[in-house]
Amino acid sequence: RGGASGESSGKFQKAHGGELLELLMEQGKVTELKEKGNQALSAGKIDDAIMCYSEAIKLDPKNHVLYSNRSAAYAKKGEYQKAFEDGCKTVEIKPDWGKGYSRKAAALEFLNRFEEAKKTYEEGLKHEPGNQQLKDGMQNVDARLAEKKFMNPFASPGLYQKLEKDPRTKSLLSDPSYREMIEQLKNKPADLATRLQDPRVMTTLSVLLGIDLQGAEDDDDDSPAPPPPKPKKESKVEPMEEDLPENKRKALQEKELGNNAYKQKDFEAALKHYGQAAELDPTSTTYLTNQAAVYFEQNQFDKCREVCEKAIEVGRENRVDYRQIAKAYARIGNSHFKEEKFKDAVHFYNKSLAEHRTPEVLKKCQQAEKILKDEERAAYVNPELALEEKNKGNEFFQKGDYPQAMKHYSEAIRRNPTDAKLYSNRAACYTKLLEFQLALKDCEECIHIDHTFLKGYTRKGAALEALKDFSKAMDVYQKALELDSNSKEASEGYQRCLMLQYNRNDTPEEVKRRAMGDPEVQQIMSDPAMRLILEQMQKDPQALSDHLKNPVIAQKIQKLIDVGLIAIR
């Protein structure tokens, strides 16, 4: 098979010069760092993930996936500007990749640059019109833009009617400069900060918001106001309890009693205290969502949803922070998820995300969507219809219309995904269309379903042979012969590959293309121990004998020989 076995003390050579092997070793290190980064990110070790991705980028600065992954890590850490920069770099390197635009747009959303985020989603959809992640992102940012417009008091419906009815602003409307100012603030709410010294602006805000901004102190935590800059943890100054009105102060006290009861799982007492808090301060959504949390714990999901709907209604009426509205919608979604009503859960999770995007709700929504897809896939299974599609596929295959045959085989697989023959038939189509990697994948699925199905092995061997992986093709043909020693197809395939392996003389470009496209080679080269062994063999070829005594290492070296990366003479 090629000499990487036994007590060989032959000389180790780097096929086609050392550059290719060194390149593969470097790529292996990149793959290793990327995987470590992915594992760290999944484990919540954000700094470790960023460090791994950064080290990998130093080795492979043109790898768009690394920038995309690091962008996600920065976003998770809250460093949204860096997440945006990596998103931009991803798009720059791979402008036709939808995920790059998603990363960039998500960072822009976190930076509250919603108009730019929308343009980024639109640009991404030009390249990938069917990308669901981009579509969902576009929907969410549209909702945020609509909500932002709603939060601008100068863009509220019936603006001039309100100003006309109030004597404080009625006289101002006769001044053209005042109307011009109103229109400017309506279209560019960001200019409000520069005009707060104008008494007309303060008077107008007082009328539109229904509070006295010029005389009263802000003692109501729920009082409406333009959205503040991006909040930082611990930066929000809560009003002192003694400064609050009597009803709000007592409501907070009841809430604390409710929280204590909730922690002790005394749910009836918790409901009582939260209910009293809500009666004392009917403008707050917090006490209602707390009540809903209790009902959720008691598995009273209808009651939980009813209270959440009430919280949303109260929140809309009193223009509370949109995050409170999002929280109520998420809780409704959780109640549906708990009852395994996943379609309803997705609906309300999306409503929550439209109000305020959080990783926790997004993850829960994706989980519900996956379950829905799995259920839809299972409901679609119908072996009788699968047989009809298979027969149609066979007819087109006999006519030489392989694309149509593949289409029917694919539908048959969707109708009956556990029939090994269907994957084998589609693999035959892929082979005819010279799509050997896809043929290989179908053959592997075929064998996974039925490891005794001979045709799965012979077609897999043919696909590997076409990919010039003769050594692996011989292994597969050998397994086919173990199932049926009289298989002419397997016997001839084995002999053919044996001759091709012996006479192969690939160009460096062919070796590089085959090696870079082989997942097994990538795995070998990403193993630090294996890279160390190869470096040692380059410096001391005689070390090969010792390493070949280890059957696991010998198998890996044989693989590198098979693809032409190294040679032993």
ROGU-710188 format. One record per residue (C-alpha): residue number from 0; x negated, y, z negated. Coordinates in pm, whole numbers, padded with zeros to 5 digits, always signed. Layout:
ROGU-710188
  num      xx      yy      zz
  NUM       X       Y       Z
...
***
This chain:
ROGU-710188
  num      xx      yy      zz
    0  +00000  +00000  +00000
    1  -00287  +00248  -00020
    2  -00548  +00172  -00287
    3  -00434  +00351  -00605
    4  -00431  +00030  -00810
    5  -00664  -00226  -00966
    6  -01020  -00146  -01074
    7  -01092  +00089  -00782
    8  -01403  +00301  -00826
    9  -01368  +00465  -00487
   10  -01427  +00832  -00422
   11  -01148  +01081  -00481
   12  -01092  +01333  -00202
   13  -00857  +01629  -00162
   14  -00672  +01577  +00163
   15  -00701  +01867  +00411
   16  -00919  +02073  +00173
   17  -00860  +02179  -00186
   18  -00634  +02477  -00124
   19  -00313  +02278  -00076
   20  -00356  +02069  -00392
   21  -00445  +02378  -00593
   22  -00136  +02552  -00455
   23  +00082  +02259  -00562
   24  -00078  +02257  -00908
   25  -00003  +02626  -00943
   26  +00355  +02571  -00828
   27  +00383  +02293  -01083
   28  +00280  +02534  -01356
   29  +00543  +02782  -01234
   30  +00812  +02512  -01246
   31  +00704  +02412  -01596
   32  +00719  +02772  -01722
   33  +01058  +02827  -01558
   34  +01202  +02516  -01724
   35  +01060  +02620  -02062
   36  +01216  +02963  -02013
   37  +01553  +02809  -01928
   38  +01542  +02588  -02238
   39  +01444  +02883  -02460
   40  +01726  +03094  -02315
   41  +01979  +02817  -02378
   42  +01852  +02786  -02736
   43  +01890  +03161  -02794
   44  +01513  +03220  -02811
   45  +01529  +03524  -02585
   46  +01175  +03657  -02642
   47  +01024  +03315  -02570
   48  +01230  +03289  -02250
   49  +01116  +03634  -02133
   50  +00753  +03544  -02205
   51  +00779  +03220  -02003
   52  +00946  +03389  -01706
   53  +00689  +03672  -01715
   54  +00399  +03425  -01713
   55  +00557  +03240  -01421
   56  +00603  +03568  -01230
   57  +00229  +03640  -01266
   58  +00161  +03311  -01086
   59  +00441  +03348  -00829
   60  +00536  +03718  -00792
   61  +00758  +03649  -00489
   62  +00986  +03399  -00662
   63  +01332  +03557  -00670
   64  +01472  +03297  -00911
   65  +01222  +03397  -01181
   66  +01325  +03763  -01165
   67  +01692  +03660  -01170
   68  +01642  +03445  -01479
   69  +01442  +03714  -01657
   70  +01714  +03967  -01574
   71  +01964  +03740  -01750
   72  +01733  +03714  -02052
   73  +01687  +04091  -02074
   74  +02065  +04140  -02051
   75  +02116  +03890  -02332
   76  +01864  +04083  -02541
   77  +02041  +04412  -02472
   78  +01755  +04561  -02266
   79  +01984  +04650  -01979
   80  +01747  +04884  -01795
   81  +01490  +04605  -01764
   82  +01767  +04366  -01663
   83  +01864  +04614  -01391
   84  +01503  +04646  -01268
   85  +01467  +04268  -01241
   86  +01803  +04249  -01064
   87  +01677  +04505  -00810
   88  +01359  +04302  -00760
   89  +01563  +03985  -00705
   90  +01766  +04156  -00433
   91  +01452  +04303  -00277
   92  +01285  +03960  -00248
   93  +01599  +03766  -00147
   94  +01853  +04013  +00001
   95  +02090  +03738  +00118
   96  +02126  +03571  -00225
   97  +02453  +03648  -00401
   98  +02330  +03583  -00755
   99  +02074  +03864  -00724
  100  +02354  +04113  -00665
  101  +02549  +03968  -00960
  102  +02248  +04019  -01189
  103  +02195  +04375  -01071
  104  +02564  +04468  -01093
  105  +02608  +04312  -01439
  106  +02318  +04522  -01570
  107  +02472  +04833  -01417
  108  +02800  +04752  -01593
  109  +02620  +04727  -01927
  110  +02460  +05064  -01848
  111  +02812  +05203  -01787
  112  +02720  +05281  -01425
  113  +03042  +05131  -01291
  114  +03050  +05304  -00952
  115  +02702  +05173  -00870
  116  +02800  +04829  -00998
  117  +03097  +04825  -00763
  118  +02878  +04918  -00465
  119  +02637  +04639  -00561
  120  +02916  +04380  -00575
  121  +03042  +04504  -00236
  122  +02693  +04470  -00088
  123  +02660  +04117  -00226
  124  +02995  +04015  -00080
  125  +02877  +04126  +00264
  126  +02615  +03851  +00243
  127  +02827  +03590  +00061
  128  +03198  +03668  +00120
  129  +03309  +03353  -00063
  130  +03097  +03400  -00376
  131  +03343  +03368  -00667
  132  +03104  +03523  -00918
  133  +03081  +03838  -00707
  134  +03459  +03845  -00657
  135  +03521  +03815  -01033
  136  +03263  +04085  -01099
  137  +03430  +04317  -00850
  138  +03768  +04257  -01013
  139  +03629  +04332  -01359
  140  +03449  +04650  -01254
  141  +03763  +04774  -01077
  142  +03951  +04725  -01401
  143  +03681  +04910  -01594
  144  +03692  +05199  -01350
  145  +04069  +05214  -01382
  146  +04041  +05207  -01759
  147  +03772  +05477  -01751
  148  +04006  +05694  -01551
  149  +04280  +05624  -01804
  150  +04050  +05724  -02091
  151  +03988  +06063  -01927
  152  +04263  +06283  -02079
  153  +04244  +06518  -01779
  154  +04341  +06227  -01549
  155  +04648  +06130  -01749
  156  +04986  +06109  -01572
  157  +05210  +06416  -01603
  158  +04911  +06638  -01688
  159  +05057  +06970  -01576
  160  +05401  +06890  -01718
  161  +05244  +06848  -02063
  162  +05053  +07174  -02030
  163  +05362  +07355  -01903
  164  +05572  +07242  -02199
  165  +05325  +07353  -02468
  166  +05317  +07729  -02540
  167  +04943  +07712  -02614
  168  +04862  +07622  -02253
  169  +05165  +07746  -02060
  170  +05025  +08099  -02031
  171  +04685  +07967  -01921
  172  +04832  +07795  -01614
  173  +04884  +08132  -01444
  174  +04505  +08176  -01433
  175  +04359  +08019  -01112
  176  +04020  +07970  -01279
  177  +04188  +07760  -01551
  178  +04353  +07534  -01294
  179  +04021  +07504  -01112
  180  +03854  +07401  -01439
  181  +04124  +07138  -01504
  182  +04076  +06987  -01157
  183  +03700  +06978  -01203
  184  +03731  +06793  -01535
  185  +03989  +06564  -01382
  186  +03747  +06456  -01108
  187  +03421  +06483  -01308
  188  +03491  +06400  -01674
  189  +03116  +06398  -01744
  190  +03123  +06780  -01721
  191  +03335  +06793  -02036
  192  +03029  +06798  -02262
  193  +02906  +07123  -02105
  194  +03244  +07298  -02145
  195  +03331  +07222  -02507
  196  +03233  +07576  -02608
  197  +03515  +07711  -02390
  198  +03813  +07764  -02628
  199  +04052  +07688  -02339
  200  +03904  +07336  -02315
  201  +03954  +07273  -02687
  202  +04310  +07403  -02672
  203  +04386  +07183  -02370
  204  +04241  +06874  -02537
  205  +04450  +06944  -02847
  206  +04764  +06947  -02631
  207  +04675  +06640  -02426
  208  +04561  +06428  -02720
  209  +04828  +06546  -02960
  210  +04587  +06646  -03239
  211  +04442  +06974  -03365
  212  +04078  +06968  -03257
  213  +04014  +07324  -03360
  214  +04122  +07312  -03723
  215  +04163  +06962  -03866
  216  +03878  +06735  -03974
  217  +03845  +06399  -03801
  218  +03952  +06170  -04081
  219  +04121  +05908  -03867
  220  +03895  +05636  -03740
  221  +04145  +05546  -03468
  222  +04186  +05900  -03332
  223  +04146  +05905  -02953
  224  +03837  +06062  -02804
  225  +03630  +06038  -02489
  226  +03413  +05724  -02494
  227  +03086  +05792  -02681
  228  +02744  +05705  -02539
  229  +02642  +05340  -02553
  230  +02675  +05248  -02923
  231  +02380  +05117  -03117
  232  +02416  +04879  -03406
  233  +02456  +05049  -03742
  234  +02481  +05388  -03570
  235  +02855  +05439  -03616
  236  +02930  +05644  -03926
  237  +03252  +05522  -04085
  238  +03460  +05777  -04277
  239  +03419  +05755  -04650
  240  +03716  +05586  -04815
  241  +03785  +05884  -05037
  242  +03808  +06108  -04726
  243  +04082  +05894  -04568
  244  +04454  +05961  -04604
  245  +04618  +05767  -04887
  246  +04790  +05518  -04654
  247  +04469  +05431  -04466
  248  +04272  +05397  -04789
  249  +04527  +05156  -04933
  250  +04541  +04967  -04603
  251  +04163  +04907  -04617
  252  +04196  +04780  -04971
  253  +04463  +04534  -04863
  254  +04243  +04427  -04572
  255  +03956  +04347  -04809
  256  +04188  +04139  -05025
  257  +04306  +03963  -04709
  258  +03948  +03895  -04600
  259  +03863  +03741  -04937
  260  +04171  +03521  -04925
  261  +04089  +03418  -04566
  262  +03736  +03313  -04664
  263  +03883  +03098  -04939
  264  +04131  +02952  -04687
  265  +04422  +03090  -04887
  266  +04605  +03173  -04566
  267  +04941  +03266  -04716
  268  +04778  +03527  -04939
  269  +04570  +03652  -04643
  270  +04885  +03697  -04432
  271  +05054  +03885  -04713
  272  +04765  +04132  -04756
  273  +04713  +04185  -04381
  274  +05087  +04240  -04341
  275  +05086  +04504  -04615
  276  +04785  +04672  -04452
  277  +04967  +04683  -04118
  278  +05272  +04841  -04283
  279  +05053  +05105  -04453
  280  +04867  +05188  -04129
  281  +05089  +05096  -03831
  282  +04850  +05266  -03582
  283  +04569  +05015  -03637
  284  +04535  +04692  -03437
  285  +04276  +04541  -03673
  286  +04524  +04420  -03933
  287  +04738  +04261  -03665
  288  +04450  +04074  -03500
  289  +04345  +03958  -03846
  290  +04695  +03821  -03899
  291  +04668  +03646  -03563
  292  +04340  +03486  -03674
  293  +04519  +03337  -03974
  294  +04800  +03199  -03758
  295  +04533  +03052  -03527
  296  +04372  +02870  -03820
  297  +04716  +02737  -03917
  298  +04771  +02612  -03559
  299  +05074  +02840  -03530
  300  +04976  +02942  -03179
  301  +05307  +03095  -03070
  302  +05300  +03320  -03375
  303  +04934  +03401  -03310
  304  +05015  +03513  -02954
  305  +05319  +03710  -03066
  306  +05112  +03913  -03314
  307  +04833  +03966  -03057
  308  +05085  +04102  -02804
  309  +05208  +04340  -03072
  310  +04847  +04446  -03142
  311  +04795  +04522  -02772
  312  +05114  +04727  -02763
  313  +05008  +04924  -03073
  314  +04660  +04969  -02927
  315  +04793  +05106  -02598
  316  +05026  +05348  -02777
  317  +04749  +05480  -03002
  318  +04467  +05457  -02745
  319  +04240  +05252  -02967
  320  +03896  +05134  -02864
  321  +03927  +04903  -02560
  322  +03720  +04643  -02744
  323  +04009  +04593  -02985
  324  +04243  +04528  -02692
  325  +03989  +04283  -02549
  326  +03971  +04103  -02883
  327  +04350  +04052  -02890
  328  +04352  +03917  -02532
  329  +04062  +03682  -02612
  330  +04249  +03549  -02915
  331  +04552  +03475  -02697
  332  +04319  +03295  -02456
  333  +04172  +03091  -02742
  334  +04518  +02987  -02856
  335  +04602  +02858  -02507
  336  +04262  +02683  -02485
  337  +04330  +02509  -02816
  338  +04660  +02381  -02677
  339  +04479  +02272  -02358
  340  +04676  +02521  -02148
  341  +04364  +02609  -01955
  342  +04528  +02805  -01673
  343  +04689  +03043  -01924
  344  +04362  +03058  -02116
  345  +04172  +03170  -01804
  346  +04438  +03433  -01733
  347  +04401  +03595  -02075
  348  +04023  +03557  -02087
  349  +04007  +03753  -01762
  350  +04233  +04019  -01913
  351  +03993  +04041  -02208
  352  +03689  +04066  -01978
  353  +03859  +04343  -01782
  354  +03883  +04544  -02106
  355  +03538  +04462  -02241
  356  +03286  +04211  -02108
  357  +03120  +03990  -02370
  358  +02905  +03677  -02316
  359  +03113  +03473  -02560
  360  +03444  +03530  -02380
  361  +03280  +03486  -02039
  362  +03135  +03150  -02146
  363  +03473  +03036  -02279
  364  +03643  +03145  -01956
  365  +03391  +02953  -01745
  366  +03443  +02647  -01964
  367  +03820  +02663  -01911
  368  +03773  +02712  -01535
  369  +03548  +02404  -01517
  370  +03808  +02193  -01698
  371  +04075  +02319  -01457
  372  +03862  +02227  -01156
  373  +03796  +01881  -01296
  374  +04169  +01830  -01355
  375  +04253  +01950  -01004
  376  +03990  +01717  -00861
  377  +04132  +01421  -01055
  378  +04488  +01507  -00948
  379  +04375  +01512  -00584
  380  +04261  +01148  -00588
  381  +04469  +00922  -00361
  382  +04304  +00600  -00229
  383  +04571  +00549  +00038
  384  +04512  +00891  +00191
  385  +04137  +00833  +00155
  386  +04168  +00520  +00371
  387  +04355  +00717  +00638
  388  +04079  +00980  +00644
  389  +03811  +00712  +00658
  390  +03976  +00551  +00962
  391  +03994  +00890  +01136
  392  +03625  +00941  +01056
  393  +03540  +00602  +01207
  394  +03723  +00693  +01529
  395  +03529  +01018  +01569
  396  +03202  +00844  +01482
  397  +03259  +00587  +01757
  398  +03319  +00876  +02001
  399  +02993  +01042  +01896
  400  +03173  +01344  +01744
  401  +02970  +01341  +01423
  402  +03075  +01680  +01280
  403  +03443  +01579  +01298
  404  +03365  +01235  +01157
  405  +03179  +01398  +00867
  406  +03475  +01628  +00802
  407  +03711  +01331  +00762
  408  +03464  +01130  +00553
  409  +03425  +01430  +00322
  410  +03803  +01453  +00278
  411  +03812  +01080  +00211
  412  +03549  +01124  -00061
  413  +03756  +01397  -00223
  414  +04053  +01163  -00217
  415  +03856  +00867  -00356
  416  +03517  +00971  -00500
  417  +03433  +00622  -00635
  418  +03428  +00439  -00300
  419  +03062  +00370  -00216
  420  +03135  +00296  +00152
  421  +03256  +00651  +00212
  422  +02922  +00799  +00104
  423  +02741  +00546  +00321
  424  +02952  +00642  +00624
  425  +02892  +01012  +00569
  426  +02519  +00944  +00529
  427  +02526  +00785  +00875
  428  +02677  +01109  +01011
  429  +02413  +01322  +00841
  430  +02140  +01100  +00986
  431  +02284  +01143  +01338
  432  +02288  +01520  +01279
  433  +01924  +01507  +01157
  434  +02028  +01625  +00808
  435  +01809  +01366  +00636
  436  +01803  +01519  +00288
  437  +02183  +01524  +00280
  438  +02190  +01166  +00409
  439  +01949  +01068  +00131
  440  +02169  +01231  -00133
  441  +02478  +01044  -00012
  442  +02289  +00714  -00006
  443  +02174  +00765  -00364
  444  +02534  +00832  -00471
  445  +02645  +00525  -00282
  446  +02389  +00306  -00464
  447  +02476  +00468  -00796
  448  +02840  +00363  -00749
  449  +02759  +00013  -00618
  450  +02400  -00105  -00665
  451  +02472  -00425  -00464
  452  +02588  -00247  -00145
  453  +02326  -00340  +00115
  454  +02412  -00067  +00365
  455  +02338  +00200  +00104
  456  +01976  +00078  +00080
  457  +01912  +00038  +00452
  458  +02050  +00384  +00528
  459  +01849  +00532  +00242
  460  +01537  +00364  +00382
  461  +01611  +00509  +00727
  462  +01653  +00858  +00580
  463  +01321  +00834  +00393
  464  +01155  +00700  +00706
  465  +01283  +01000  +00901
  466  +01141  +01225  +00629
  467  +00806  +01043  +00675
  468  +00809  +00921  +00316
  469  +00706  +00576  +00434
  470  +00589  +00443  +00100
  471  +00921  +00514  -00070
  472  +01111  +00389  +00236
  473  +00923  +00058  +00207
  474  +01029  +00030  -00158
  475  +01393  +00079  -00061
  476  +01375  -00169  +00226
  477  +01218  -00417  -00017
  478  +01515  -00377  -00255
  479  +01748  -00437  +00041
  480  +01562  -00761  +00119
  481  +01601  -00869  -00243
  482  +01977  -00837  -00195
  483  +01971  -01013  +00144
  484  +01645  -01176  +00255
  485  +01790  -01226  +00605
  486  +01864  -00855  +00663
  487  +01708  -00783  +01002
  488  +01755  -00407  +00956
  489  +01565  -00407  +00625
  490  +01290  -00640  +00750
  491  +01224  -00438  +01065
  492  +01237  -00113  +00871
  493  +00978  -00238  +00624
  494  +00740  -00353  +00901
  495  +00784  -00028  +01089
  496  +00705  +00185  +00783
  497  +00403  -00031  +00701
  498  +00253  +00044  +01045
  499  +00344  +00413  +01033
  500  +00189  +00450  +00687
  501  -00132  +00286  +00804
  502  -00161  +00499  +01119
  503  -00037  +00832  +00984
  504  -00242  +01140  +01069
  505  -00037  +01441  +00961
  506  -00144  +01803  +01005
  507  -00200  +02015  +00690
  508  +00121  +02206  +00768
  509  +00323  +01882  +00776
  510  +00170  +01766  +00449
  511  +00244  +02098  +00281
  512  +00606  +02106  +00403
  513  +00672  +01749  +00292
  514  +00505  +01792  -00046
  515  +00673  +02123  -00127
  516  +01013  +01974  -00043
  517  +00974  +01663  -00256
  518  +01124  +01696  -00609
  519  +00913  +01404  -00733
  520  +00592  +01578  -00626
  521  +00709  +01898  -00793
  522  +00773  +01706  -01115
  523  +00429  +01546  -01106
  524  +00256  +01879  -01044
  525  +00450  +02050  -01324
  526  +00319  +01798  -01577
  527  +00028  +01969  -01766
  528  -00136  +01632  -01843
  529  -00126  +01533  -01476
  530  -00278  +01864  -01367
  531  -00559  +01812  -01617
  532  -00624  +01462  -01479
  533  -00639  +01593  -01121
  534  -00879  +01870  -01221
  535  -01099  +01611  -01394
  536  -01090  +01387  -01086
  537  -01201  +01679  -00868
  538  -01504  +01741  -01090
  539  -01580  +01374  -01154
  540  -01440  +01135  -00888
  541  -01565  +00836  -01089
  542  -01302  +00918  -01357
  543  -01041  +00781  -01117
  544  -01110  +00422  -01227
  545  -01022  +00493  -01589
  546  -00704  +00678  -01500
  547  -00584  +00401  -01269
  548  -00578  +00161  -01562
  549  -00271  +00347  -01685
  550  +00020  +00218  -01468
  551  +00225  +00537  -01512
  552  -00063  +00761  -01395
  553  -00147  +00516  -01117
  554  +00210  +00540  -00988
  555  +00195  +00920  -00983
  556  -00142  +00922  -00806
  557  -00001  +00675  -00553
  558  +00283  +00920  -00486
  559  +00035  +01201  -00415
  560  -00153  +00967  -00183
  561  +00170  +00872  -00007
  562  +00256  +01234  +00074
  563  -00100  +01299  +00192
  564  -00208  +01539  -00083
  565  -00505  +01327  -00192
  566  -00701  +01042  -00040
  567  -00916  +00766  -00186
  568  -01197  +00625  +00023
***
